Amino acid sequence: MRNIRFMRAAAGGAVVTLLVAGGTACGGDTQSQPQTSTGQNQQKQRKAYDPATKFASSGPRLPKAVLLDVEDSTTKTLAAPHVTLRGGTAWAATSQRLLAIDPETGRGRATFRPEGESTEYNARADGGRLDIVAPQTVTVGGRHLVVQSFGITVRGQGTTPAHSAIEIVAADADAVRPAWRHVVELPKEFADLAGSSISTAVVGVQGATAVVRVKDKDKAGVVAIDLAARKVVWGERHFTPVAVAAGQVVGLVSTGSWSPESLQARAVRDGATAWTKATEDGTAVAAGPGLVLVQGLKGKPFGNVTAVVIASGKELSFRAPSGHGAPAQCQYDRRSVVVCASGGAEAFGMDPHTAKVL
């Protein structure tokens, strides 16, 4: 099994916590804040590298619960864990719970579970749960929250049969304690999933609206949830959300095997279509704060990967390194680099604004 640990490097004077799988280092989702102390608690000063090019060679191991979803049955690590760093706490999304972890020690600080009967673990196959998304941070009513969604089964009562729903688990990011939990019923567009074991993920947040992917086996859709009002704003059954930026959610649309496919951007506030591009067997992955990398745009050469600006739909020149197709995942360091990887291929870095490979 490859070791996955918290690593620390200093960049621009601020300490940044990193997740390392095997021998490859990649940035966390958010930058941790500088830590200062005096007296006996004063921490050892670390040499700063800006940009971060050198990393610690050791660090605390992640809890086993975080690794279960990114390992196969042989405990081979398939991807980086789904972790967001905020201040002095690492928040990990798993198929069974939301975890708060001390990145200095690797020990758990708190566990947040849905109150409903979660169906998330049922979606785990031998390939793990690589579709989970790192927890999202959001400010609602002046309160800083960390949120994760869970697919749940609401038990039948009387003449009402059991059915699927979404439960949002919100934790207070500063106090590291429960904030609230709320069950959101699926909109009418998802009536065919009433008795299914669904899996979900908060793909992104715009303002106080969470964009949630809802999946049942090979079928996926999107539900936008107002976290302040705790209610559904809109939903689309055949839209698989990929990324959220500039007030829009971009995703792939397909209604069936023989139906036209497309890459679309929808307004987060109401689901209105902003732009559309035709695709054929399209795939897409978020690549930084405002780009998606897309393979399968109609009219492009076979195997072509194109960088698309979420805000406008503008296509940027992108040349993948030799031997690379569309990456399976990308991580943004919240500064100036996106690191992408696919399968056993070597990772590559790219500029998050121009899509230029570094």
C-alpha positions in Angstrom: 0.0 0.0 0.0 1.3 3.5 -0.8 1.7 5.8 2.1 -0.7 8.8 2.2 0.4 11.4 4.7 0.1 15.0 5.6 3.1 16.9 4.5 4.0 20.5 5.2 5.9 23.0 3.1 6.2 26.7 3.4 5.2 28.9 0.5 5.3 32.7 0.6 5.7 32.7 4.3 2.5 30.8 5.0 2.5 27.2 6.0 0.7 25.0 3.5 -0.4 21.5 4.4 -0.1 19.0 1.6 -1.4 15.5 0.9 1.1 13.1 -0.5 0.4 9.7 -2.1 3.4 7.6 -2.9 6.2 9.9 -4.1 4.0 12.5 -5.7 3.1 15.7 -3.9 0.0 17.7 -4.6 -1.6 20.8 -3.1 -4.6 20.7 -0.7 -7.9 22.3 -1.5 -7.4 25.4 0.7 -4.5 27.1 2.2 -4.0 26.8 5.9 -3.4 30.0 7.9 0.0 30.9 9.4 0.4 29.6 12.9 2.4 31.5 15.6 3.1 30.7 19.2 5.5 31.6 21.9 7.3 29.9 24.8 7.2 26.1 25.1 4.6 25.8 22.4 6.7 27.7 19.8 6.9 25.5 16.7 10.1 24.9 14.7 10.6 27.4 11.9 10.4 25.8 8.5 12.4 27.1 5.5 10.1 28.8 2.9 10.0 27.8 -0.7 8.0 29.9 -3.1 6.9 28.3 -5.2 6.8 25.2 -3.1 9.4 22.8 -4.7 10.6 20.9 -1.7 8.5 18.9 0.7 8.9 17.2 4.1 9.9 13.5 3.8 7.6 12.3 6.5 4.4 13.2 8.2 1.4 11.8 10.2 -0.6 9.1 8.6 -4.2 9.7 7.7 -6.9 7.8 9.6 -7.9 4.4 8.0 -11.5 5.7 7.6 -10.2 8.3 5.1 -8.4 5.7 3.0 -11.1 3.1 2.6 -12.8 5.0 -0.2 -9.5 5.5 -2.2 -8.2 1.9 -1.9 -9.1 -1.3 -3.8 -9.5 -4.7 -2.2 -5.7 -5.2 -2.2 -5.3 -1.8 -0.3 -3.7 -0.3 -3.4 -4.2 3.5 -3.3 -6.2 4.6 -6.4 -6.4 8.4 -5.8 -5.6 11.1 -3.3 -8.1 11.3 -0.4 -11.0 13.7 -0.5 -9.7 16.3 1.9 -10.1 20.1 2.3 -7.8 22.1 4.6 -9.2 25.1 6.4 -7.1 26.8 9.0 -5.7 24.3 11.4 -8.2 21.5 10.5 -8.3 19.0 7.7 -11.8 18.0 6.7 -12.2 14.6 5.0 -15.3 13.4 3.1 -15.9 9.6 3.2 -18.8 7.5 2.1 -19.9 7.1 5.7 -19.1 10.3 7.5 -17.5 13.7 7.5 -14.3 13.8 9.6 -12.3 16.7 11.2 -8.6 15.8 11.5 -5.6 17.5 13.2 -3.1 17.7 10.3 -0.2 17.9 12.7 -0.9 14.5 14.3 -3.3 12.8 11.9 -5.7 12.2 14.8 -9.5 12.7 14.4 -11.0 15.7 16.1 -14.6 15.1 15.4 -17.0 12.9 13.4 -20.2 14.0 11.7 -22.7 11.4 10.4 -26.0 11.8 8.7 -29.0 11.0 10.9 -30.7 9.1 8.1 -29.9 5.7 6.7 -27.0 6.5 4.4 -26.8 4.7 1.0 -23.4 6.1 0.1 -21.4 3.1 1.1 -23.6 0.8 -1.1 -22.1 2.6 -4.1 -18.6 1.5 -3.2 -17.2 -1.1 -5.6 -13.7 -2.7 -5.8 -12.5 0.5 -7.4 -13.4 2.5 -4.2 -15.5 5.7 -4.2 -13.4 8.0 -6.4 -16.5 10.0 -7.2 -16.6 11.5 -3.7 -15.7 15.2 -3.6 -13.7 16.9 -0.9 -15.9 18.8 1.6 -17.0 22.3 0.6 -16.6 25.4 2.8 -19.3 28.1 2.7 -20.4 31.1 4.7 -24.1 31.2 5.5 -25.6 33.9 7.7 -22.2 35.0 8.8 -21.3 31.5 10.0 -18.4 29.5 8.4 -19.6 26.0 7.6 -18.1 22.8 6.1 -20.8 20.8 4.3 -21.1 17.3 2.8 -24.1 15.6 1.3 -25.3 12.0 1.8 -27.8 9.9 -0.1 -30.2 8.4 2.4 -33.3 6.2 2.6 -36.3 7.7 4.3 -38.2 4.9 5.9 -41.8 4.3 4.9 -44.6 5.2 7.2 -48.2 4.2 7.0 -49.2 4.4 3.3 -46.0 6.3 2.4 -43.3 4.0 0.9 -39.6 4.3 1.7 -37.9 6.7 -0.7 -34.5 8.3 -1.4 -33.5 11.8 -0.3 -30.5 14.0 0.3 -29.2 14.8 3.8 -26.9 17.8 4.1 -24.5 17.6 7.1 -23.1 21.0 8.1 -20.3 21.5 10.6 -19.1 24.7 12.2 -15.7 25.2 10.6 -14.4 27.4 13.4 -15.7 25.5 16.5 -15.4 22.1 14.8 -18.8 21.0 16.1 -22.2 20.1 14.5 -24.1 23.1 13.0 -27.1 21.4 11.5 -28.4 18.5 9.5 -31.3 18.7 7.1 -33.1 16.3 4.8 -33.9 17.6 1.3 -36.5 15.7 -0.8 -35.5 15.0 -4.4 -37.4 17.2 -6.9 -40.0 15.6 -9.2 -37.4 15.1 -12.0 -35.9 12.3 -9.9 -39.1 10.3 -9.3 -37.6 7.3 -11.0 -35.0 7.1 -8.1 -37.6 6.9 -5.4 -36.5 3.4 -4.2 -32.9 3.5 -5.3 -29.7 3.6 -3.3 -28.3 6.9 -4.5 -24.9 8.4 -4.0 -24.3 12.2 -3.8 -21.5 14.8 -3.7 -21.5 18.6 -3.3 -19.6 19.5 -6.5 -19.3 23.2 -5.6 -20.9 26.1 -3.9 -21.9 29.5 -5.3 -22.9 32.0 -2.7 -25.1 30.0 -0.4 -26.3 27.5 -3.1 -24.8 24.0 -3.1 -24.6 22.1 -6.4 -25.2 18.4 -5.6 -24.6 15.5 -8.0 -27.1 12.7 -7.5 -26.2 9.4 -8.9 -27.7 5.9 -9.2 -25.4 3.4 -10.9 -24.8 4.9 -14.3 -27.5 7.6 -14.1 -26.7 11.0 -12.8 -28.3 14.4 -12.3 -27.9 17.7 -10.4 -29.8 19.3 -7.6 -29.2 22.9 -6.5 -29.9 23.5 -2.8 -30.2 26.9 -1.0 -28.3 26.3 2.2 -29.8 29.3 3.9 -33.4 28.4 3.2 -32.5 24.6 3.2 -34.6 23.9 0.1 -34.2 22.8 -3.5 -33.9 25.6 -6.0 -33.9 23.5 -9.2 -33.0 20.0 -10.4 -32.1 18.4 -13.8 -32.2 14.6 -14.1 -29.8 14.1 -17.1 -27.2 16.7 -16.2 -24.0 15.4 -14.6 -22.3 18.4 -12.9 -18.5 18.6 -13.1 -17.5 22.1 -11.8 -18.9 25.3 -10.4 -17.5 28.8 -11.1 -18.5 32.3 -12.1 -22.1 31.7 -11.1 -22.4 28.7 -13.3 -22.3 24.9 -13.1 -20.8 23.1 -16.1 -21.6 19.4 -16.9 -22.4 16.8 -19.4 -25.9 16.2 -20.6 -27.1 12.9 -22.0 -30.7 11.5 -22.0 -29.9 8.1 -23.5 -27.7 5.9 -25.6 -28.9 7.3 -28.9 -29.6 10.8 -27.8 -27.5 13.9 -28.6 -24.8 14.7 -26.0 -23.6 18.1 -24.9 -21.4 20.0 -22.5 -23.5 22.7 -21.0 -23.2 25.6 -18.5 -26.2 26.4 -16.4 -26.8 29.3 -14.0 -26.5 28.1 -10.4 -29.4 30.4 -9.3 -32.1 29.0 -11.6 -30.7 26.4 -14.0 -31.0 28.6 -17.1 -28.6 27.4 -19.9 -25.7 29.8 -20.5 -23.9 28.0 -23.3 -23.8 24.5 -25.0 -21.2 22.5 -26.9 -22.1 19.2 -28.7 -20.1 16.2 -27.6 -19.6 12.6 -28.6 -18.8 10.2 -25.8 -17.6 13.3 -23.9 -15.7 13.3 -20.6 -14.9 16.4 -18.5 -12.9 17.2 -15.4 -12.6 20.4 -13.3 -9.2 22.0 -13.7 -8.7 24.9 -11.4 -10.9 27.8 -10.5 -12.5 28.4 -13.9 -11.6 25.7 -16.4 -12.7 22.2 -17.4 -10.7 19.9 -19.6 -13.0 18.2 -22.1 -12.4 15.2 -24.4 -15.0 14.4 -27.1 -16.1 17.8 -28.3 -17.8 17.4 -31.6 -15.7 18.3 -34.6 -12.4 17.9 -32.8 -9.8 15.2 -33.7 -10.2 11.8 -32.0 -8.6 11.9 -28.5 -8.4 15.7 -28.5 -8.5 17.4 -25.1 -9.7 21.0 -25.0 -9.7 23.5 -22.1 -13.0 25.4 -21.8 -13.6 28.5 -19.7 -16.6 27.9 -17.5 -17.7 31.6 -17.5 -17.9 32.0 -21.3 -17.5 28.7 -23.0 -14.4 30.0 -24.7 -12.0 27.2 -25.9 -8.3 27.6 -25.0 -5.3 26.0 -26.7 -4.3 23.0 -24.7 -1.6 20.5 -25.5 -1.5 17.5 -23.2 1.9 16.0 -22.5 2.8 13.0 -24.7 0.9 9.9 -23.6 -1.8 11.7 -21.8 -5.5 11.8 -22.7 -8.1 13.5 -20.5 -7.0 13.3 -16.9 -9.1 11.5 -14.4 -8.6 14.2 -11.7 -7.0 17.5 -11.2 -6.1 19.4 -8.0 -5.6 23.2 -7.7 -3.2 24.6 -5.2 -5.3 27.7 -4.7 -2.4 29.8 -6.0 -0.9 29.2 -9.4 -0.8 25.5 -10.4 -3.2 22.7 -11.3 -1.8 19.2 -11.0 -3.6 16.5 -13.1 -3.2 12.8 -13.4 -4.8 9.8 -15.0 -4.4 6.1 -14.2 -0.7 5.1 -14.0 0.5 8.0 -16.2 2.8 10.6 -14.7 1.2 13.7 -13.3 1.5 17.1 -15.1 1.1 20.7 -14.0 -0.8 23.4 -15.8 -1.5 27.1 -15.4 -5.1 27.4 -14.0 -5.9 30.4 -16.1 -4.2 29.8 -19.5 -4.2 26.0 -19.5 -0.6 26.1 -20.5 1.2 22.9 -19.4 4.2 23.8 -17.2 
